[in-house]
């Protein structure tokens, strides 16, 4: 039943003009890595592994080993969709700490019943005419980063993104975009800036419907979709982190501020064309082997269900764990990805594998 309902949702999305400026390519805003999710994405300053290619490319310069693999799997929208991520990062030059990486992201809903042809031309219902299709979003991210200056405290990086979106055989889109990242690491603090979609990211849609399918659209009151372009506007994410050690314990706290042009009224600081969303993440480690994480975010004001003239303040907590076993690191986060309930229902797992240099 859920998948049949999703099919009707996709029909509506296809029929709508694809020119929205605010919520395009939302699958690229979910985030990668269970460590980051445990800290509610507050890692723009502190990210220091292969997932930095997503969060802040400049953080790739903190890679310790010559080669690293990262992978993550999560369920989205109450388990209906699969969200998968894999990346590979490699050091290119140890002198200026230059690193290159490639990341791949997929968000997909599979086995959606296509009921457009359920009713034949003669009005009879034939379930043999029902087929299945997938609605999938893909992104390939090519990244490069390096340090600047002799002290290697400054680092910069950039991404080139190639995006492909498809809704079965009905519609497909190709898109391109770019990101930039800057990072400064001091003795006790780190500052980071990630500029997403700096050139604006566009998706060019094309649709392919049979004449019979077009007649179904018309008879059900839906517009026939036409080729069009979506635009993703730029946004900035500032991050500041403080870290240190005390005995066998190490700690890190980071606050990020996401500045976007969504202009949603639910944000803490919002206007017609701008929105500021803060988030906070804390990580405590023991002998650099076991890690506990907490994150706070999705801070917003919502309409009071009892008195619609009033608004309530809401905040979402995330939690996470990490375990480092030699060259393998396993991370887990309990979060809320794509759920409308506000309850932590998403179990996120990710793996990191380092390839040590030869002796």
LOROZA-905779 format. One line per 5 residues: number of its first residue (from 0); their letters; for each residue x, y, z of C-alpha. Coordinates in steps of 0.05 Angstrom, whole numbers. Example, Ala and Ser with C-alpha at 12.3 -4.5 7.8 and 13.67 -1.06 7.14 Angstrom:
REM LOROZA-905779
0> as> 246 -90 156; 273 -21 143
This chain:
REM LOROZA-905779
0> xxxxx> 0 0 0; 57 48 17; 90 37 -50; 24 48 -87; 16 114 -50
5> xxxxx> 88 132 -67; 73 120 -141; 17 172 -139; 65 220 -105; 115 211 -161
10> xxxxx> 60 223 -213; 45 289 -179; 119 308 -176; 127 292 -250; 67 334 -269
15> xxxxx> 91 395 -231; 137 444 -267; 209 428 -249; 232 498 -233; 233 499 -157
20> xxxxx> 292 538 -129; 292 516 -56; 287 441 -46; 323 412 -105; 371 353 -96
25> xxxxx> 350 344 -24; 382 275 -24; 449 311 -22; 430 345 43; 419 280 83
30> xxxxx> 493 272 101; 542 214 101; 578 175 156; 549 150 222; 599 192 261
35> xxxxx> 571 256 230; 499 235 240; 513 220 313; 536 293 319; 477 318 278
40> xxxxx> 522 337 220; 564 385 262; 629 364 231; 645 417 179; 706 439 220
45> xxxxx> 727 373 251; 716 323 194; 783 289 181; 771 226 140; 744 207 72
50> xxxxx> 675 233 89; 705 303 88; 695 300 13; 621 310 28; 623 355 91
55> xxxxx> 683 400 78; 732 379 25; 789 416 59; 786 364 115; 813 311 69
60> xxxxx> 883 337 83; 878 305 153; 879 235 123; 931 195 161; 942 135 115
65> xxxxx> 956 132 40; 888 103 23; 820 100 57; 752 69 41; 686 92 71
70> xxxxx> 617 61 65; 548 74 96; 478 45 91; 414 73 119; 339 67 111
75> xxxxx> 300 129 93; 226 148 97; 208 93 147; 248 40 111; 217 48 42
80> xxxxx> 279 80 11; 352 58 14; 407 109 23; 477 85 6; 545 118 4
85> xxxxx> 616 95 -13; 680 134 -22; 754 124 -34; 807 176 -15; 881 175 -32
90> xxxxx> 941 217 -14; 976 246 -74; 1033 285 -43; 1059 283 28; 1097 349 22
95> xxxxx> 1036 394 15; 986 341 38; 946 337 -25; 889 287 -27; 840 265 -81
100> xxxxx> 775 228 -70; 714 200 -106; 647 191 -72; 583 157 -96; 514 169 -65
105> xxxxx> 448 135 -82; 378 146 -54; 327 99 -85; 257 73 -77; 252 6 -113
110> xxxxx> 195 -39 -136; 143 17 -142; 80 -10 -177; 65 26 -242; -11 28 -244
115> xxxxx> -17 75 -303; -37 17 -348; -79 -20 -296; -144 -3 -333; -144 -24 -406
120> xxxxx> -173 16 -465; -238 -24 -458; -245 -5 -385; -227 -73 -356; -179 -80 -298
125> xxxxx> -119 -124 -314; -67 -133 -259; -20 -165 -308; -10 -96 -338; 21 -71 -272
130> xxxxx> 97 -67 -275; 149 -42 -226; 199 15 -231; 250 51 -188; 258 124 -171
135> xxxxx> 331 137 -157; 378 195 -145; 453 187 -158; 513 232 -146; 585 223 -164
140> xxxxx> 631 272 -128; 703 285 -150; 745 319 -96; 813 350 -87; 845 384 -26
145> xxxxx> 913 408 -3; 946 448 52; 971 519 42; 1034 548 74; 1092 518 111
150> xxxxx> 1056 508 177; 1001 467 143; 947 499 186; 907 523 127; 876 476 76
155> xxxxx> 828 485 18; 789 437 -25; 736 432 -79; 685 385 -108; 655 374 -177
160> xxxxx> 588 339 -173; 553 299 -227; 480 284 -212; 432 236 -245; 359 228 -225
165> xxxxx> 310 180 -255; 237 160 -246; 233 93 -283; 229 104 -357; 184 165 -349
170> xxxxx> 235 219 -333; 309 229 -326; 354 288 -307; 428 304 -309; 459 358 -266
175> xxxxx> 526 389 -249; 551 432 -192; 612 451 -149; 630 461 -76; 688 495 -40
180> xxxxx> 717 483 29; 765 520 74; 795 498 141; 842 525 194; 868 482 251
185> xxxxx> 899 512 313; 927 480 375; 859 474 410; 807 496 358; 787 485 286
190> xxxxx> 749 532 239; 715 508 176; 673 536 120; 636 496 67; 606 533 8
195> xxxxx> 556 487 -26; 532 494 -97; 573 558 -106; 559 560 -181; 486 539 -169
200> xxxxx> 473 467 -186; 424 452 -243; 385 391 -264; 359 386 -335; 297 342 -338
205> xxxxx> 270 304 -398; 207 261 -399; 186 202 -442; 113 182 -437; 74 138 -485
210> xxxxx> 10 166 -517; -30 118 -473; 4 143 -410; -9 215 -431; -83 200 -438
215> xxxxx> -83 172 -367; -51 236 -342; -103 278 -377; -162 235 -355; -140 239 -282
220> xxxxx> -132 315 -283; -56 315 -283; -12 359 -327; 34 324 -375; 106 339 -352
225> xxxxx> 151 376 -400; 227 383 -404; 251 435 -355; 309 455 -309; 316 457 -233
230> xxxxx> 365 503 -198; 397 492 -130; 418 558 -98; 483 565 -59; 488 559 16
235> xxxxx> 543 567 68; 559 525 129; 605 554 183; 636 508 236; 677 519 298
240> xxxxx> 705 462 340; 744 458 406; 783 395 423; 831 369 475; 853 310 518
245> xxxxx> 851 293 592; 886 230 612; 859 172 571; 800 213 547; 796 260 487
250> xxxxx> 738 307 474; 711 350 417; 653 399 414; 631 433 350; 576 482 331
255> xxxxx> 555 493 259; 511 546 228; 477 529 162; 459 591 122; 411 576 65
260> xxxxx> 361 613 21; 302 567 40; 270 623 80; 226 574 119; 188 606 176
265> xxxxx> 202 548 223; 276 564 230; 304 598 292; 328 656 250; 290 661 185
270> xxxxx> 265 710 134; 235 711 66; 299 693 30; 347 668 84; 348 616 139
275> xxxxx> 399 602 194; 400 532 224; 448 518 282; 469 449 304; 515 422 359
280> xxxxx> 556 359 364; 598 330 421; 646 270 418; 682 237 476; 734 183 463
285> xxxxx> 771 134 508; 843 115 490; 825 134 417; 788 68 411; 717 78 437
290> xxxxx> 674 140 422; 608 166 448; 572 221 409; 512 267 419; 482 316 370
295> xxxxx> 428 369 373; 395 400 313; 332 411 272; 316 469 319; 251 500 297
300> xxxxx> 186 531 318; 123 492 301; 48 507 308; 19 486 375; -30 429 363
305> xxxxx> -76 454 418; -73 528 404; -56 543 331; -44 616 348; 18 595 388
310> xxxxx> 83 563 368; 126 511 405; 201 503 402; 227 435 382; 297 405 379
315> xxxxx> 320 337 356; 375 297 391; 418 245 357; 465 195 390; 522 153 364
320> xxxxx> 577 104 381; 645 89 349; 695 32 355; 764 32 326; 795 -37 314
325> xxxxx> 863 -27 284; 854 -4 212; 778 -15 215; 730 34 246; 657 18 258
330> xxxxx> 607 75 272; 534 74 291; 482 129 298; 410 132 320; 377 189 284
335> xxxxx> 315 209 245; 324 208 169; 263 220 127; 212 204 182; 152 249 193
340> xxxxx> 142 227 265; 202 263 297; 221 197 331; 291 169 326; 277 111 279
345> xxxxx> 339 110 234; 395 61 250; 456 83 211; 519 42 204; 584 61 170
350> xxxxx> 652 30 161; 721 62 151; 780 20 128; 851 49 126; 907 19 84
355> xxxx> 972 29 122; 1037 45 86; 1086 -11 72; 1145 -16 119
